[in-house]
Amino acid sequence: MKNKFSRWSTMLLLIAGIFSLATMTSCKDDKDEDTPENPIASFQYAIDQTDFLKVTFTNFSQNATSYAWNFGDGGTSTEANPVHTYASAGTYTIVLTAKNAANASADYSQTIEIKDPNSALALLAGETSKTWKLFREGSSLGVGPDAANARSWFALENTGARPCVYYHEFTFARDGSFTFDDKGSFWGETAVFSGTANNEVCFDAIPANMINKDGVDVSAWLGGTHAFTYNPATNEITLTGNGAWIGLPQLGTTGESIVPEASKTFKAVLEQKEGYDLMTVSFTYDGVYWDATYASYSNPALEPEVVSEEPPYGEDLPNATPTEMWNTFETATSFVVLDTAGVYPGNGLAANGGMAFTMGVADPAGVGVNVGQYDRKGTYQELQFQMENDIQFDNFTTVSLDVYVPSSNNYTGTLTKTIAIIIGEASQTQQWWTGHLQYDAEATVMDEWVTYTFNLNEPTSGPGTGVYTPGSRTDLDFFAISLGGGGHTDEGVFYIRNFRFQ
């Protein structure tokens, strides 16, 4: 009997344990199902178009059942989507606390600036009108990859390089009119006037001179009166009227255009200084950030003079007439005259990280001789060579380059299969790209080596085309190789060898 009872007792205890475990598991599952998810706080806001002090908040929180708003001025609300009116203009930090049914909470904050549109408009356009000119201290205009690196690729200063642009006047009036006064002179931007007599010079601002590189009349950019609107809440100005511009004529809302446009919108940040105000306008595109700073002086005595003549730049290099000039990129010493150690430290490889170049990598075709690897990474991406001499081309009639274009690159975007060799002058010219020659081709064969050969007397592009040939100049000292196309940030890997003049 004792053994029988023991067996039944053990069985009952086992059944009870299983029942207890099932009950506990069931309770745990019920508890997990009833526990609400943690809240996520989020909101956006819109400033009223007619009452700049009135702000509507739209709640995008998740997993929340209650809300607590702090508007940064002492005001609060528990509404889901409140509307709050501030007492005055200013900068306020709004905090939204979202809670769920279990009282778990999450915070989200944004800082907003409430501006009196009339005060902001007065800073831009004065009581009746206000005239702005390019700032004459430090850099006034330039381009870089983004706002954090503004003017890192190119920066203009009041050094006499472009004196006419420092005389230009841009006037905003309270009646909504915008007037440009060219002061009788215009600057020949390369992007617009490349290959013409007016490229990269100040010229008379008359309609007859306003013909772009495509033969199109761009005289609408000359002095005239247009219209503007200003939204201080977004720091945006829109110029309306064919040819209205500021910064550079070709800069537009979504990109550059070498013909006048009907309107353009850009950012404008205004600052009050002692005796003068500053306005920085900016145009942002994919991987390209242009901006320009203008000044308006309430105290004219603070305005610096325009430097009208640029001092000589650089030095005239000694002449050399090589009989050989090549680089295989197999090793660091596999060259004659074309030394990669002389890579130009200006607007290309070293300055902007637009590309990386490695010598002595394995041949992608498996031939066994090492070659150069060209990694394209940024908008401006030439492999550049600054020579120690002005090269005399007496012994050369062609330039050639072996290129291996992998099919594994992504060519569906802005990356191209284009190949370009550039010849120019850089030791005495701050901006070599304003007068260079270029020899262009496009790869049609992938995944194998192809030799591209160009006649030196037949350049295909560049502002110097039709103006000179390498043999007609005695001061050319700069070479570059460009692969994958310019003006974009799409990446690609290419291979090169045997860069050779013959």
Disulfide bonds with the S-S distance in Angstrom:
Cys164-Cys202 2.17
